[in-house]
Amino acid sequence: MVPFIDIKRFENGFLDEFHSRISEMTKNAQFIGGTEVSDLEKNLCNYTQTKYSISCANGTDAIQLALRAVGVGRGDKVLLPDSTFWATYEAVVNVGGDPYVVDTNLTDLEMDFDLFKEAFESVKPKAVIIVHLYGWGSSRLQEFRDFCKDHKVPLIEDGAQCFGVLYKNEPVYKNALIATTSFYPAKVLGAAGDGGAVFTNDEQLADKTRKLANHGRTSHYGHGLVGWNSRLDSFQALFLNLSLKRIRERLDSRRYWAKKYREVLPSLGVKVISPPSDYEENGYCNVTLFPNLERTKLESKLKEAGIGFANIYPGAMSDQEGSRDTLKGKFSKGNANELSQTVLNFPLFPYMTENEFNEIINTIKSL
Ligand SMILES: Cc1ncc(COP(=O)(O)O)c(C=O)c1O
């Protein structure tokens, strides 16, 4: 038995520290805002090397905040990848935007840059979202950034899965115009509930994001913008501050197992995806590709053995029922679809054990 992910493997002393601090905060009714939240935002700035970190209620809100901050509203066209988690798509629709999806590149599994350029010329979008999936990002990230900058179109980077990723030896969020993350418990930096953040070096974008996330407030009862309540609560901020202190150990463990899969699986004939050369991955996810029939057989074996697995993601955005009435356009070579039919993810989480790893490998060998 190996779970796909186990988020209960805390370091010694972690939960004790959390519980004793929670007890203090509860006695002082420190529930919203306060030092835990402001400390977290400072700690996030240090870690991501960005000037501004704005915490918010979840990773979906973070994308919605970023879209609103760059000025996307009703009827504005937005390009985004066809392969991503549904939240990226949903965020565009929720702010009133019109989504246009662009296919995946089957080498790095990120949005295809050449097809994106074609889509850009045809759609003339108000904004673009790229998503750094699986624990790395596009091999052509710099070209995405330069292209959008040259065309004066804001590029939002959905970094829900890339906390801890280095791009050209620096945190990937550092040189984004505006980037977002999720603190969903299963993420690399996970909370004890929902949470998210927006990162930027631009003072105006930071100011607008902060206002939008707090009812558009300019003063306690002054509302300069129509925003909403997307505050991160103090308990989540505490949990995240304590987790951030242990992030190095967690990343080391994730990266160790990600690498181990890459060492062992090819000799069993399994195709494992590697991050492009400019990246140090965070070990968020293991990604393998199988011919469809073989995948089905292996999935049955894994189920029999009680080994968790996933297909991230089993359907492209344009295949979702929810996109039927909302999708405005699709630029595709069929890759997102092919990926959804062939992708298989084996368990990968911090502090996985050697025994667990061997159990997974032996099950694959038995196919
Ligand atoms: C790529 C991507 N974008 C957005 C989100 C949404 O984050 P949340 O679940 O915190 O709203 C997630 C995570 O679930 C994600 O993986």
The ligand as an SDF file (V2000), in Angstrom:
LIG
                    3D

 16 16  0  0  0  0  0  0  0  0999 V2000
   -2.2860   24.9410  -11.9840 C   0  0  0  0  0  0  0  0  0  0  0  0
   -3.2360   25.2920  -10.8730 C   0  0  0  0  0  0  0  0  0  0  0  0
   -3.8730   26.4710  -10.9100 N   0  0  0  0  0  0  0  0  0  0  0  0
   -4.7160   26.8380   -9.9420 C   0  0  0  0  0  0  0  0  0  0  0  0
   -4.9670   26.0190   -8.8580 C   0  0  0  0  0  0  0  0  0  0  0  0
   -5.9950   26.4330   -7.8740 C   0  0  0  0  0  0  0  0  0  0  0  0
   -5.5650   26.5710   -6.5740 O   0  0  0  0  0  0  0  0  0  0  0  0
   -6.5900   26.4430   -5.3620 P   0  0  0  0  0  0  0  0  0  0  0  0
   -7.0300   25.0230   -5.2760 O   0  0  0  0  0  0  0  0  0  0  0  0
   -5.7840   26.8890   -4.1790 O   0  0  0  0  0  0  0  0  0  0  0  0
   -7.7220   27.3840   -5.6310 O   0  0  0  0  0  0  0  0  0  0  0  0
   -4.3010   24.7860   -8.7560 C   0  0  0  0  0  0  0  0  0  0  0  0
   -4.4240   23.8960   -7.5970 C   0  0  0  0  0  0  0  0  0  0  0  0
   -5.3010   23.2350   -7.2540 O   0  0  0  0  0  0  0  0  0  0  0  0
   -3.4300   24.4060   -9.8080 C   0  0  0  0  0  0  0  0  0  0  0  0
   -2.7890   23.2260   -9.7820 O   0  0  0  0  0  0  0  0  0  0  0  0
  1  2  1  0
  2  3  1  0
  2 15  2  0
  3  4  2  0
  4  5  1  0
  5  6  1  0
  5 12  2  0
  6  7  1  0
  7  8  1  0
  8  9  2  0
  8 10  1  0
  8 11  1  0
 12 13  1  0
 12 15  1  0
 13 14  2  0
 15 16  1  0
M  END
$$$$
